[in-house]
Amino acid sequence: VQLQASGGGLVQAGGSLRLSCKVSGNRREIPASYVVCWFRQAPGREREGVSCITNNDNTYYKESVQGRFTVSRANAERTIQLQMNHLKPEDTAVYYCAASVGPYELDYLAKWWESEDDYDYWGQGTLVTVSS
């Protein structure tokens, strides 16, 4: 499974960006059950979870982006998008997409979706810079 993130750029505070994560691989590598997430890492800070979506469209969001960011699936589920509105300077970071394939438990995800160790596949980052 390969992940390719794109869509980063420079935007003024209050603006919007849409990130895309293209998932590729053969059918055997991408089973019916999967979770794809967005993480971000700001300069000098640890990487943190931003949002996740499952194959059944269960979604999870970091509290500080709730209501501003929307994660969705597109293109027959091979592209995961993160629509980011009302961007703030504190959203500046390198954004990464990550995936876990195979069965999952919703109760577990609700508590641990931000746990990086649970994701086996990672894309390269895309830089988002929000100017004040």
C-alpha positions as semicolon CSV with decimal commas, in nm:
position;residue;x (nm);y (nm);z (nm)
1;V;0,000;0,000;0,000
2;Q;0,136;0,340;-0,097
3;L;0,005;0,676;0,015
4;Q;0,071;1,005;-0,158
5;A;-0,028;1,331;0,009
6;S;-0,072;1,656;-0,180
7;G;-0,246;1,992;-0,164
8;G;-0,037;2,183;0,086
9;G;0,059;2,545;0,035
10;L;0,066;2,896;0,174
11;V;-0,263;3,055;0,276
12;Q;-0,368;3,353;0,484
13;A;-0,543;3,307;0,815
14;G;-0,912;3,246;0,755
15;G;-0,847;3,082;0,422
16;S;-0,900;2,726;0,304
17;L;-0,700;2,438;0,163
18;R;-0,790;2,087;0,055
19;L;-0,540;1,809;0,111
20;S;-0,561;1,480;-0,076
21;C;-0,419;1,140;0,009
22;K;-0,412;0,900;-0,284
23;V;-0,410;0,536;-0,181
24;S;-0,262;0,286;-0,426
25;G;-0,193;-0,083;-0,421
26;N;-0,344;-0,401;-0,551
27;R;-0,682;-0,528;-0,434
28;R;-0,527;-0,782;-0,200
29;E;-0,335;-0,507;-0,019
30;I;-0,640;-0,287;0,031
31;P;-0,911;-0,494;0,201
32;A;-1,267;-0,381;0,259
33;S;-1,184;-0,260;0,611
34;Y;-0,939;0,025;0,658
35;V;-0,875;0,348;0,845
36;V;-0,700;0,648;0,689
37;C;-0,587;0,937;0,904
38;W;-0,422;1,273;0,880
39;F;-0,146;1,364;1,124
40;R;0,055;1,685;1,140
41;Q;0,384;1,798;1,285
42;A;0,461;2,161;1,355
43;P;0,821;2,282;1,393
44;G;0,960;2,185;1,732
45;R;0,651;1,985;1,825
46;E;0,551;1,621;1,829
47;R;0,336;1,478;1,556
48;E;-0,034;1,477;1,642
49;G;-0,351;1,326;1,503
50;V;-0,582;1,558;1,311
51;S;-0,859;1,341;1,169
52;C;-0,944;0,987;1,061
53;I;-1,204;0,817;0,844
54;T;-1,299;0,452;0,813
55;N;-1,427;0,264;0,509
56;N;-1,774;0,303;0,662
57;D;-1,734;0,683;0,693
58;N;-1,689;0,689;1,069
59;T;-1,492;1,006;1,134
60;Y;-1,277;1,137;1,417
61;Y;-1,134;1,485;1,472
62;K;-0,889;1,658;1,698
63;E;-1,088;1,896;1,915
64;S;-0,912;2,207;1,787
65;V;-1,011;2,136;1,425
66;Q;-1,365;2,015;1,491
67;G;-1,606;2,224;1,286
68;R;-1,332;2,365;1,063
69;F;-1,190;2,050;0,900
70;T;-1,383;1,781;0,716
71;V;-1,244;1,443;0,614
72;S;-1,407;1,249;0,332
73;R;-1,354;0,971;0,078
74;A;-1,364;1,024;-0,297
75;N;-1,278;0,851;-0,624
76;A;-1,409;0,506;-0,537
77;E;-1,246;0,531;-0,196
78;R;-0,893;0,559;-0,333
79;T;-0,855;0,925;-0,231
80;I;-0,904;1,065;0,117
81;Q;-0,953;1,440;0,132
82;L;-0,915;1,682;0,420
83;Q;-1,100;2,007;0,361
84;M;-0,954;2,271;0,591
85;N;-1,151;2,593;0,639
86;H;-1,100;2,894;0,865
87;L;-0,731;2,811;0,888
88;K;-0,529;2,956;1,174
89;P;-0,154;3,016;1,206
90;E;-0,141;2,735;1,461
91;D;-0,251;2,495;1,186
92;T;0,089;2,546;1,021
93;A;0,259;2,207;0,999
94;V;0,366;1,925;0,772
95;Y;0,059;1,710;0,719
96;Y;0,092;1,333;0,672
97;C;-0,163;1,070;0,578
98;A;-0,142;0,725;0,730
99;A;-0,340;0,405;0,691
100;S;-0,424;0,090;0,876
101;V;-0,576;-0,196;0,677
102;G;-0,783;-0,481;0,810
103;P;-1,055;-0,517;1,072
104;Y;-1,096;-0,255;1,343
105;E;-1,311;-0,192;1,647
106;L;-1,502;0,135;1,665
107;D;-1,479;0,147;2,045
108;Y;-1,102;0,117;2,021
109;L;-1,081;0,380;1,749
110;A;-1,289;0,623;1,950
111;K;-1,022;0,618;2,221
112;W;-0,703;0,550;2,029
113;W;-0,741;0,681;1,673
114;E;-0,450;0,921;1,735
115;S;-0,205;0,643;1,822
116;E;0,061;0,653;1,552
117;D;0,179;0,300;1,622
118;D;-0,149;0,160;1,488
119;Y;-0,083;0,282;1,133
120;D;0,139;0,070;0,911
121;Y;0,153;0,286;0,602
122;W;0,256;0,648;0,578
123;G;0,277;0,895;0,295
124;Q;0,527;1,174;0,257
125;G;0,426;1,501;0,415
126;T;0,278;1,808;0,256
127;L;0,352;2,148;0,407
128;V;0,070;2,378;0,511
129;T;0,169;2,731;0,607
130;V;-0,090;2,973;0,742
131;S;0,019;3,335;0,761
132;S;-0,130;3,579;1,010
